[in-house]
């Protein structure tokens, strides 16, 4: 008899943002700024809630490129001013993913010409 454990995957993306760390951090934690840029092209944000404090809720109501309405929710786990943001990510209305919770970690470091986002 074999038991299948939870599979763990990770993805790391690095970007250079031509702005200081405090501005990049604000873009990730201020709901009004998040609404302006969050998500891929052709995805429309219907509503975005970002109560950026430990234990605060994250919720993103969107319409994807196929015109399907979807929702992601999560909770902030860690916030280090201008350095790090950690929150959970869970799809509400996708049977394949609704029982899986991911952890998103955003780390900010000084870099030539701006901020390295990882």
DAMO-V133877 format. One record per backbone hydrogen bond with DSSP energy under -0.5 kcal/mol. NH is the residue of the N-H (numbers start at 0). CO is the residue of the C=O. E is the energy in kcal/mol with one decimal. If there is no record, write none. Layout:
((NH:CO:E) (NH:CO:E))
This chain:
((4:2:-0.7) (14:116:-2.4) (16:14:-0.6) (16:114:-3.2) (17:15:-0.5) (18:16:-2.3) (22:19:-0.7) (23:19:-1.9) (24:20:-3.0) (25:21:-1.9) (26:22:-1.9) (27:23:-1.2) (27:24:-0.6) (28:24:-1.2) (29:25:-2.5) (30:28:-0.7) (32:29:-0.5) (33:29:-2.7) (34:30:-2.2) (35:31:-0.6) (35:32:-0.9) (36:32:-0.8) (36:33:-1.0) (37:33:-2.9) (42:39:-1.3) (43:41:-0.5) (43:62:-2.6) (45:43:-0.6) (45:60:-2.8) (46:60:-1.7) (48:58:-3.2) (50:56:-2.7) (51:49:-1.5) (52:50:-2.0) (54:75:-3.1) (55:52:-3.3) (57:73:-2.6) (58:48:-2.6) (59:71:-3.0) (60:46:-3.0) (61:59:-0.6) (61:69:-2.9) (62:43:-2.5) (63:67:-2.7) (66:63:-2.1) (69:61:-2.9) (71:59:-2.2) (72:89:-2.6) (73:57:-2.6) (75:55:-2.8) (76:85:-3.0) (77:85:-1.7) (79:83:-3.0) (80:78:-0.5) (82:79:-3.0) (83:79:-2.2) (84:105:-2.3) (85:77:-2.6) (86:103:-2.4) (87:74:-1.9) (88:101:-2.3) (89:72:-2.2) (91:70:-2.8) (92:70:-0.6) (96:93:-1.1) (97:93:-2.8) (99:96:-2.0) (101:88:-2.7) (103:86:-3.5) (103:101:-0.5) (104:102:-0.5) (105:84:-3.3) (106:104:-0.5) (107:82:-3.1) (108:115:-2.2) (110:113:-2.2) (113:110:-2.4) (114:16:-2.9) (115:108:-3.4) (116:14:-3.3) (116:114:-0.6) (117:106:-2.7))
